[in-house]
Amino acid sequence: MGDFIEAPVLSVAPTMFRGDDGTERQMYKVYIADDTGAVGCIYSRNAYQPGDIVHLQVYARNDGKFAVRISS
């Protein structure tokens, strides 16, 4: 595919996730706006700063629905 969408990061909030084995890991909730101004979030292992530009890539989930992820 190779195509991606560039979007500026609006805000980042650290959050903790607990695995099935009880271990915790820190992730980041990255807030991004679409072309209409609607804001959504994507979870990331990488910390970003407001104003950073991320590359978003569309992919098909296991259930057949489309979603986006931050391309590394």
Contacts in CASP RR format, 6 or more apart in sequence:
PFRMAT RR
TARGET T0000
AUTHOR 0000-0000-0000
METHOD contacts of the structure
MODEL  1
MGDFIEAPVLSVAPTMFRGDDGTERQMYKVYIADDTGAVGCIYSRNAYQP
GDIVHLQVYARNDGKFAVRISS
1 57 0 8 1.000
1 58 0 8 1.000
2 57 0 8 1.000
3 57 0 8 1.000
4 55 0 8 1.000
4 56 0 8 1.000
4 57 0 8 1.000
4 71 0 8 1.000
5 55 0 8 1.000
5 56 0 8 1.000
5 57 0 8 1.000
5 58 0 8 1.000
5 68 0 8 1.000
6 53 0 8 1.000
6 54 0 8 1.000
6 55 0 8 1.000
6 56 0 8 1.000
7 32 0 8 1.000
7 33 0 8 1.000
7 34 0 8 1.000
7 53 0 8 1.000
7 54 0 8 1.000
7 56 0 8 1.000
8 32 0 8 1.000
8 33 0 8 1.000
8 51 0 8 1.000
8 52 0 8 1.000
8 53 0 8 1.000
8 54 0 8 1.000
9 30 0 8 1.000
9 31 0 8 1.000
9 32 0 8 1.000
9 48 0 8 1.000
9 49 0 8 1.000
9 50 0 8 1.000
9 51 0 8 1.000
9 52 0 8 1.000
9 53 0 8 1.000
9 54 0 8 1.000
10 31 0 8 1.000
10 32 0 8 1.000
10 33 0 8 1.000
10 39 0 8 1.000
10 50 0 8 1.000
10 51 0 8 1.000
11 30 0 8 1.000
11 31 0 8 1.000
11 50 0 8 1.000
12 28 0 8 1.000
12 29 0 8 1.000
12 30 0 8 1.000
12 31 0 8 1.000
12 47 0 8 1.000
12 48 0 8 1.000
12 49 0 8 1.000
12 50 0 8 1.000
13 28 0 8 1.000
13 29 0 8 1.000
13 31 0 8 1.000
14 26 0 8 1.000
14 27 0 8 1.000
14 28 0 8 1.000
14 29 0 8 1.000
14 47 0 8 1.000
15 26 0 8 1.000
15 27 0 8 1.000
15 28 0 8 1.000
15 29 0 8 1.000
15 43 0 8 1.000
16 24 0 8 1.000
16 25 0 8 1.000
16 26 0 8 1.000
16 27 0 8 1.000
17 24 0 8 1.000
17 25 0 8 1.000
17 26 0 8 1.000
17 27 0 8 1.000
18 24 0 8 1.000
19 25 0 8 1.000
27 43 0 8 1.000
27 44 0 8 1.000
27 45 0 8 1.000
28 43 0 8 1.000
28 44 0 8 1.000
28 45 0 8 1.000
28 46 0 8 1.000
28 47 0 8 1.000
28 48 0 8 1.000
29 41 0 8 1.000
29 42 0 8 1.000
29 43 0 8 1.000
30 41 0 8 1.000
30 42 0 8 1.000
30 43 0 8 1.000
30 44 0 8 1.000
30 48 0 8 1.000
30 54 0 8 1.000
30 70 0 8 1.000
31 39 0 8 1.000
31 40 0 8 1.000
31 41 0 8 1.000
32 39 0 8 1.000
32 40 0 8 1.000
32 41 0 8 1.000
32 42 0 8 1.000
32 54 0 8 1.000
32 56 0 8 1.000
33 39 0 8 1.000
33 40 0 8 1.000
34 40 0 8 1.000
42 56 0 8 1.000
42 68 0 8 1.000
42 69 0 8 1.000
42 70 0 8 1.000
44 70 0 8 1.000
46 70 0 8 1.000
46 72 0 8 1.000
48 54 0 8 1.000
54 70 0 8 1.000
54 71 0 8 1.000
55 70 0 8 1.000
55 71 0 8 1.000
56 68 0 8 1.000
56 69 0 8 1.000
56 70 0 8 1.000
56 71 0 8 1.000
57 68 0 8 1.000
57 69 0 8 1.000
57 70 0 8 1.000
57 71 0 8 1.000
58 66 0 8 1.000
58 67 0 8 1.000
58 68 0 8 1.000
59 66 0 8 1.000
59 67 0 8 1.000
59 68 0 8 1.000
59 69 0 8 1.000
60 66 0 8 1.000
60 67 0 8 1.000
61 67 0 8 1.000
END
